[in-house]
Amino acid sequence: MKQTTKTIWDDAIEDYKDYGFNIELPDNELLALYFKDKLVAKLWQSKVTVPFIRQCCESYLKSILKGE
């Protein structure tokens, strides 16, 4: 079964969904990473990597814990 682009990106943040992260694809070029209702990052789908998205999640969680 062929995965859709949305499924691939959702799989990339699978470990972070329980914390409140979500990915939206507003168009065919952009990827928006949200923590609950807050936009964390807006990235080009053609340039972003799965490790970078995971790093964004980790960095954002650390900033929350530090109270930034």
C-alpha positions in Angstrom: 0.0 0.0 0.0 1.4 3.4 -1.0 1.8 5.9 1.8 0.5 9.4 1.3 2.7 12.4 2.0 0.6 13.2 5.1 1.0 9.6 6.4 4.7 9.7 6.0 5.0 13.0 8.0 2.6 11.8 10.6 4.7 8.7 11.0 7.7 10.9 11.5 6.2 12.4 14.6 4.5 9.3 15.9 6.5 9.4 19.2 5.5 13.0 19.7 1.7 12.9 19.0 0.9 12.1 22.6 2.6 15.3 23.7 0.3 17.3 21.4 2.3 17.6 18.1 0.5 17.6 14.8 1.4 18.2 11.2 -0.7 20.0 8.7 0.0 20.3 5.0 -1.6 23.7 4.0 -0.5 23.1 0.3 1.7 20.9 -1.8 4.9 22.8 -0.7 4.6 23.6 2.9 4.5 21.6 6.1 3.3 23.2 9.3 4.3 21.6 12.6 2.0 22.4 15.5 2.2 21.9 19.3 -1.5 21.8 20.3 -2.7 25.0 18.6 0.6 26.8 18.4 2.6 26.9 15.2 6.1 25.6 16.0 7.6 25.5 12.5 6.7 26.1 8.8 9.0 24.1 6.5 9.3 23.2 2.8 8.3 19.6 2.3 10.9 19.2 -0.4 13.8 20.2 1.9 12.8 19.0 5.4 13.9 15.6 6.7 12.3 13.3 9.3 15.3 13.7 11.7 14.9 17.5 11.5 11.2 17.4 12.3 11.9 15.2 15.3 14.6 17.6 16.4 12.1 20.4 16.2 9.7 18.5 18.4 12.5 17.7 20.9 13.8 21.3 21.0 10.3 22.7 21.5 9.6 20.2 24.4 12.9 21.2 26.0 12.0 24.9 25.7 8.7 24.3 27.4 10.4 22.4 30.3 12.8 25.3 30.7 10.0 27.8 30.7 11.2 29.7 27.6 
